[in-house]
Amino acid sequence: MLCDDQPMGEQQGRSHRRYDELVAEAVAAPTEGWDFSWFEGRATEARPSWGYATSLAERLAGAEAALDIQTGGGEVLDFALGRALKSPAVTVATEGWPPNAAKATALLRPRGVAVVAAPEDARLPFADDTFDLVSSRHPVGPRWAEIVRVLQPGGRYFAQHVGPRSAYEVVEYFLGPLPAERSSDRHPDRERAAAEAAGLEIVDLRAERLRMEFHDIGAVVHFLRKVIWMVPGFTVEAYEHQLRALHDRIETEGPFRGPQHPPPRRGPQAQRVSAE
Ligand SMILES: C[S@@+](CC[C@H](N)C(=O)[O-])C[C@H]1O[C@@H](n2cnc3c(N)ncnc32)[C@H](O)[C@@H]1O
């Protein structure tokens, strides 16, 4: 189970297994859902200090009608509802990718949550002023006007967003330096401006830079197969030369942290936006 109160995985020392074996294992692993337990012992991603899922549980306990947008496999909402002292009278979640929608439905139905299949770029399938709490962790992109529309006056949006240059070390290893526009995309200042322009008042916004490490090439392959927008069109065949070189580097130098033997860099930035 992944939630923000747990790391992506725990370091258990370097692997010395063969390239073919590690890659085959990663390619065989299912990619649906948003549970990162597969990475246990193979990759680490520090978690933000604020503990999003636990904080969400506190907010759910005070909500009457809650919506979780892009719930993925429902793992985080399930964790938060399990921790909440009281559940909202109504909780619904949206998910746009069919394999995840099915997974989330199975996980969340026992908690009385309806999962609605809704593409992430479509209008939210709910009436205006419906929810007093809207949440989302790592949405592909927040659609502020829609969030404002479905929130009741005085309602809150509570979320954790991925920040700029998320996992850029691994992305730049395969694609080369990112264009400036992609580097500044998702910057907290930009998101603040967009949220305010849509009519929200930001009551709390925090940002942290977090370290991500890959301890074997299988973890890199599984990550890029799972988070498909990082290196668009990624396949093992297309990037075999770079993958083999990276495998050799991990074997001789230790975990992959960055493209050029840097001092440890911090990885993705996450931000929490709580607005009303
Ligand atoms: C980054 S995920 C976050 C899911 C969830 N809120 C969480 O934090 O665990 C956001 C969205 O990406 C989309 N997504 C994830 N994996 C996908 C895939 N392999 N193909 C297409 N979309 C995917 C899903 O629609 C999902 O709701």
Ligand as a Chemical Component Dictionary entry (heavy atoms), coordinates in Angstrom:
data_LIG
# 
_chem_comp.id                   LIG 
_chem_comp.type                 NON-POLYMER 
_chem_comp.pdbx_formal_charge   0 
_chem_comp.three_letter_code    LIG 
# 
loop_
_chem_comp_atom.comp_id 
_chem_comp_atom.atom_id 
_chem_comp_atom.alt_atom_id 
_chem_comp_atom.type_symbol 
_chem_comp_atom.charge 
_chem_comp_atom.model_Cartn_x 
_chem_comp_atom.model_Cartn_y 
_chem_comp_atom.model_Cartn_z 
_chem_comp_atom.pdbx_ordinal 
LIG C1  C1  C 0  -0.654 10.139 -11.209 1  
LIG S1  S1  S 1  -2.161 9.274  -11.102 2  
LIG C2  C2  C 0  -2.555 9.512  -9.364  3  
LIG C3  C3  C 0  -3.633 8.610  -8.872  4  
LIG C4  C4  C 0  -4.042 8.774  -7.397  5  
LIG N1  N1  N 0  -4.661 10.039 -7.147  6  
LIG C5  C5  C 0  -2.864 8.549  -6.472  7  
LIG O1  O1  O 0  -2.279 9.512  -5.998  8  
LIG O2  O2  O -1 -2.516 7.388  -6.223  9  
LIG C6  C6  C 0  -3.264 10.382 -11.890 10 
LIG C7  C7  C 0  -3.986 9.816  -13.088 11 
LIG O3  O3  O 0  -3.099 9.343  -14.057 12 
LIG C8  C8  C 0  -3.806 8.458  -14.910 13 
LIG N2  N2  N 0  -3.006 7.270  -15.201 14 
LIG C9  C9  C 0  -2.249 6.584  -14.365 15 
LIG N3  N3  N 0  -1.641 5.561  -14.996 16 
LIG C10 C10 C 0  -2.025 5.618  -16.260 17 
LIG C11 C11 C 0  -1.739 4.864  -17.415 18 
LIG N4  N4  N 0  -0.880 3.834  -17.374 19 
LIG N5  N5  N 0  -2.332 5.209  -18.561 20 
LIG C12 C12 C 0  -3.148 6.264  -18.597 21 
LIG N6  N6  N 0  -3.439 7.037  -17.546 22 
LIG C13 C13 C 0  -2.903 6.714  -16.410 23 
LIG C14 C14 C 0  -5.027 8.011  -14.196 24 
LIG O4  O4  O 0  -6.163 8.489  -14.836 25 
LIG C15 C15 C 0  -4.849 8.632  -12.817 26 
LIG O5  O5  O 0  -6.045 9.013  -12.252 27 
# 
loop_
_chem_comp_bond.comp_id 
_chem_comp_bond.atom_id_1 
_chem_comp_bond.atom_id_2 
_chem_comp_bond.value_order 
_chem_comp_bond.pdbx_ordinal 
LIG C1  S1  SING 1  
LIG S1  C2  SING 2  
LIG S1  C6  SING 3  
LIG C2  C3  SING 4  
LIG C3  C4  SING 5  
LIG C4  N1  SING 6  
LIG C4  C5  SING 7  
LIG C5  O1  DOUB 8  
LIG C5  O2  SING 9  
LIG C6  C7  SING 10 
LIG C7  O3  SING 11 
LIG C7  C15 SING 12 
LIG O3  C8  SING 13 
LIG C8  N2  SING 14 
LIG C8  C14 SING 15 
LIG N2  C9  SING 16 
LIG N2  C13 SING 17 
LIG C9  N3  DOUB 18 
LIG N3  C10 SING 19 
LIG C10 C11 SING 20 
LIG C10 C13 DOUB 21 
LIG C11 N4  SING 22 
LIG C11 N5  DOUB 23 
LIG N5  C12 SING 24 
LIG C12 N6  DOUB 25 
LIG N6  C13 SING 26 
LIG C14 O4  SING 27 
LIG C14 C15 SING 28 
LIG C15 O5  SING 29 
# 
